[in-house]
Amino acid sequence: MRTPTVVPATVTPVASMPERVTIYEVGPRDGLQNEKALVPTEVKAEFVRRLLAAGLPVVEATSFVHPRWVPQLADAAELMGLLGAAGRDCPVLVPNERGLDRALELGVRHIAIFGSATETFAQKNLNRSLDEQFAMFEPTVRRAREHGLDVRAYVSMCFGDPWEGPVPVAQVVEVGKRLFDLGASQLSLGDTIGVGTAGHVSALVRAFVEAGMGTDQLAMHFHDTYGQALANTYAALQSGITTYDASAGGLGGCPYAKSATGNLATEDLVWMLRGLGIETGVELEEVAAASVWMAGHLGRPSPSAVVRALAPASAGDAAGGAAQSGA
């Protein structure tokens, strides 16, 4: 009897869908930042290398946040040093001008800032009011652009806030446009606690477009807390969005919002896009193997459905990776 093989998704294009999308990989930063056990810097560097080798066009490497707030990323400078020239094209999150100074010293070419659509989360995450965050980010973005850096702006809590509840669409648009207008090239709209639904996604994108922003200036950042990340992605695709944040293996959460569970898994996203005939340039099997390898270091299986489905083909790689590092 022949051994069963993985049956690939049948490609069935859907009218009005984009022909190609960009996957913005956030696993090494957003995925690992909430891990309690410190991941060795060498393991993080290898994770980034494997993701780049899998064809992911953008891999966000780390954050220059103060180690007191996110101890997992205290090794940001060391990590970027290990990545060498390849690391200079990997975006890094910078919370303020001090973080920007560190990024500039290392020759980083792409940075991201991380704002909030709500007052409470701005206070908890940034120690600033909703309005004060713009004054904090303005010099950071201005100096970054003066040095020729590309700037991305995240806006969190776009669909709901665990302290304030539902967030009005108009409020998200106002905050998002203010962050973008500081000088960003792209605005990533975050469903930080994963409460968004497909209709809500469509309404939010429509509101941004009506406010004068193009769909090419927007990206979506979904969490899968309620299992809605792929449905929300489908709605965003129908709305013309062509950039999606995702985390290899579904790693991630938010250290300041305990109800935020894992990000949309890169593998789950690629599987769906393959079935729709949408190009990404990403090798699904290689990303899955990288996720299994990292899961071996973290000591638990990946939450990604696609990684679990492909795991028998990748399990050996995970074991090999753990053995080589002595983990």
N, C-alpha and C positions, 0 to 999 in steps of 0.2 A: 504494500500500500504506500502510495506516495505521501510525503510529508506535506501538509497544507501550507500554502504560501499566502502572503499578504495580498489581498485583492485591492488593487488601486481604485481610487474614486473614479467613477465614470464622468468624463468631462462633458458637461451640459451647459453651454453658455446661456446667459440670460440677457435679453435685450435691455439696453440702457445702462448696463454695468460698465465700469471702466475696464480698459484692456489690460492695465498694469497698475499695481499699487506698490508703495514703498512701506516696508516693515521696519519700524524704528525699534530696535531691540533694547530693552531696558533691564534685562536680567541681571547683569553684573552690578548695576547700581540699585535700582528699585527692587529687584528680586532678592538681593542678598542683604540689604540694609537692615532688615528686621530680624535676621538670624541671631539667636542668642549666643551660640558658640562661634567664636572668631574663626573665620575661614582663612587659612594661610595665604599670604600675598601671592606666592608662587602658583597656588591653585586658582586664584582669581585671574591671574595673568593668562594661564593656560585656558581657562574658560573663555576669556575674550578672544584668544587666538582661534580656538575651535569654532566659535560663532562666526568670526570673520571668514574663516576657511569654508564655512557652510554657505557662504554667499550672502549673508546678511549685509545690506549696504550701509547700515548705521548701527553701531553698537555703543551705547552709552556706558562708559567705563566705571565712573565713580562720582563722588561728590566731595567738594572741598568744604564741607560743613565742619564746625568745630567738633573734635572727637568726643567732647562731653555729651553732645546731643545724639550722635550716631557713632558709637565706638567701633562698629563693624567697618566703617570707612575711614578710620584714623590713618590707614596706610596709603592714602590716595597718592601722595607724592612718590612713594616707593613703587606702587603699582605702575604709575605712568612711566617711571624709569625703566621698569622691566619690559614694558611694551615697546619702548624705543620709538622709532620713527612712525610705526603703525599707530601708536597711541596718540600721536598729535592730531590725527583725524577722528579720534573717538571723542564725542561730546562728553563734557563733565558738567555737573550741576554746581553752580556757585551761588551761595546765599546772599552775598554782599560784596563790598569792595575788597575786603581782606581775602575772601575766596578767589576773587578775580586776580588779585596780585599773585597768588600762588599758581594759578593757571597760566598767567602770562610768563612767569619765571620758567615754566616747563614747556613753553612753546605751543600750548594748546590752541587749536584753531576754531573750535566750536564750543560754546557754553550754553547753558540753560539756566533760567531763573524759575522759581517755583512760587507762584502767588496763590491767593485764596479768593473764592467767590463769596465767602461768608465772614462776618465779623468774628465769630467765636473761633473758627479755625485759624484765622489770621493771628489772633491773640495767642492761641496755643502753639502754633507751628512757627510763627515768625516773631512773636513777642511785639507785635505792632497792631494797630487798629487797621481796619479795612482801608481807610484812606492813607494812613501812614506808610503802608507797604509800597505805594507808588513812589513816595519820596525816597525810600530806601533803595529801590531798584533803579531809579533814574540815573544816578551817577555811574552805577555799575554797568548799565547798558550803554550809556554814552561813551564811557571810556573803552569798553569792549569794542564798540564800532569804530572808535578812533584808531584802535590798534588793528583793525581789519578783521576782527573776529565775527563769525556768524552767531546770532543770538536766537535761541528758541525760548518761548514763554509758556510755561505750564500754568493752567488755572485749575485748582482743585475744588472739590465739592460742587461740581456743576449740576448734579442731579438730586442731591440730597445731602444733608448735614446731620450727623448723629445728635448734635445738640440743638440745632435750630429746625430740623425737619425739612420739608420740601423747600427747594430754593427757587424763587421765581425766575422764569426764563429771562425776563427783562434785566434782572439784577446780574445774571451771569453774563449777558451780552455787554452790559455797561462795564463791568470789571474786566472782562476779557479784552474788549477793545482798548481800554486804557492801558492794559499791560502790553498789548501788541503795539500800540502807537508809541510806546517808549522807544521803539526801534528794532523790534523783533522781526524775523523773517517768517516765523510760523508760530501759531498758537495751538497748543495741545489742550483739548477739553477733557478733563478727568472726571470719571464716575468713581470717585475715591472709595466709596463704600458699596458700590455695585448695585444700587437700587434703581438704576435707569431701566426703561423699557423702550421698545422699538418706536412707538409713537412719540414718546418724549424726545428721543434722539432726533427724529425727523423734524419736530417742532423747533428744537434748539438750533439745528443747522439752518433751517429756514429763517429763523430770527436773525442769525448772524449775517446771512446773505442779504436780508432786507436792510440790515444796518450798514451795508456797504462792503462787507468782507467777501472775498472769493473763496470757493471751496478748496482751491489750491493753497490757501493760506491757513487752512484748518487741518488739524489732526485729531484723532479720537484715542482716548486712553481709557479702556474699559477694564473693570474688575468683574470677576465671575461669582460674586458672593451669592447671588440668587440664580445662578445658571443662565444669565441672560446675555453674556458677553458676545456670543456668536450671533444671536438674534439682533442685538444692537448693532453689530458690525454690518449685518446684511442691510439693515435700515439705513445706515450711514453710506454704504455703497450705493444704494438707490438714490441717495441725496447728493452723490457726486464726490464724496470724500475719498481721497486716494492715499492718505498716509495714516497708518495705524501703529500705535505703540503695542508691544507685546513682550512677554517675558518667557524665555526658554524654560520649558517644563512647568510653566504656570507659577513660578516662584514669585513671592512678594506679598507685600501688605503695606501698611503705613504705621510707623512707630507712634504717631500721634492720634491715630484713629483706630482703636482696637477692633472695631467692627469691620475694618477693611481686610478682606482676605485676598487670596491670590489674584494676580493679574491674568488677563487673557493669555492663555498659553500660545506661544509662537507656533508650535506644531499643530494645534487645533485650528488656528487661523490659516496656516498654509494649506492644510488638508481641505478646508472649505473653499479657499480661493482656487486650489487646483481643480476641484470639482466644477467650479464656475468658469473655468478656462481663463482665469485672470493670472497674468504673469507676475512673478515676484523675484525671480533670479535666485531663490533660496532652495537649497537641497534639503528636503524634508528629513530624509534618513540621517543626514549628518547632524542636523540640529537635534534630532531625537537622541542620537548617540551622545552628543555633548551633554544633553540633559540627564541621561542615565548616568553618565560619568560623574556629573556634579552631584546627582542624588546619592551616589556611592560615597562621596565625601561628606555629605550632610547626614548620612545614616538613615535615610527614609526614602520611600518611593516617590516618584514624581506625581503630582496631582493631575497632570495632563492626561486626558482620555486617549489621545493619539499616542503619546509616549507609552502608556500602559499597553495599548494594542500592539505597538511595534517592539515592546520590550524584549521578547524572546530573541529577536535578531540583534539587539544591542546590549544584552546583559553582559556578554563577555568583555565588551569595551569598558563597562563600568568597573568590573572586577579588576581589569588590567590597570585602569587609572588609579584605583585605590591602592593597589599593590605597589605601583611605581612610586607613589608619594609616601608610602608607609602609613597611610591613614587606616 
